[in-house]
């Protein structure tokens, strides 16, 4: 599976990328919403792992860009340290899943497996 990882904390990004690469996935890592949007416009992905708070602002910009994108739209897993994002939160309703930080790596791997075609 080809995964776009938008995470601005380099240590977390490297760890997630390593775990998912070891599991057989191709992972493209970016640190900002604008980089994520650029990659999504230029290339196809099977899944987007998106941090809610990125260096250049709100990660929901990426979700909005995807909603306006013509063509196949990959599911988005929103990763956030904001524990208040429940199922009734409008942001949660715009993504496939919300993954609360901190999370266990096996929890992330199990979640990614849900999206393997």
N, C-alpha and C positions, 0 to 999 in steps of 0.2 A: 504494500500500500504506500502511496506517496502522500506524505504529511507535511503541511506547513505549520511550523511552530513559531508563534509570535510571543516571545518572552524576553523582557529586557534585563532580567537578572541573569548575568552570564553563567554563574555557577549552576543555577537551576536549569538553564537552557542546555548547557553541556551535559548535565546528568540525564535529563529527559531524552536528549538526542542520542546519547550513548545507549541507554536502555532500549529505546525503540529501534535503533539501528541493529543492535544485537538480536532483536526479535524478528529481524528480516525486513524492516520497513525502510524506505528512503525518506529521510527527514531533511527538510530545508529550513534552516533557522534564520529568523530576522528579529530585530530588536525594537521595531517601531510599527505603528499602524500604517504609516505611509509606505514603508517597505513591504508590509504584508499586502496592501492593496495593489502595489506595483506587481508583485509576484503573482497574485491572483488574476490580474489582467493579462499577464504574459504566458501563464502556464496552467495546466490542469492539476488539481489536487484531489485526493480522495477524502481527506479530512483536514480540518483546521483546528489546531490547539491554540487558543487565544487567551492571553492574559488580559484581564479587564483594564488594568492600569499599566499603560506603556509609557515609555520615556516622552513620547510626543503627544500624550493625551489619552483619551478614552478609547479603549479597544473596540467599543461598540461602533466606532467609525467603520471598522472593517466589516462588521455585520451589515451595516447600512449599504456599503459599497457592494457587498455580495447580493443583497436584495435587489439592487438596481442593475446587477450584472446580467447580460444576456447569455444564455447557455446553461450548462450544468452547474449546479451549486453544491459544493461539498458541505456536509454537515459540519457544524461548529460546536466545539466543546469549549465553554467559557471557564477559564481558570481564575479563581478569585480568592483573596483573603477576606473579602467582605462576607461574613457569615450570615448577613441579613438577606441574601438573595435566595428567596424561596420560590416555590413553583408559581405563586401568584404574582411575583415580580415581573413587570413588563419585559425586562431584559432577559429573564429566563425563558419567557415565552417565544423569544426570537431566535433561540439557539436549540440545538439538539439535546445538550446536557450542560449542567453546571457542575464543575469539580471544585470543591472547597479546598483551599490551601490552609495548612499544609496537608498533603496527601501522601499516602504510601505508594511506592513505585509499582507494587503489584496491583494496587487499585487502578492506577493509570493504565497499566497493561491490559487489565480485564476490560476496562472501558473502551480502549482502542479496539480490542477484539470484537466488540459489539458491532463495529462499523466495517469489519472486513467482509468484503462481498463473497 
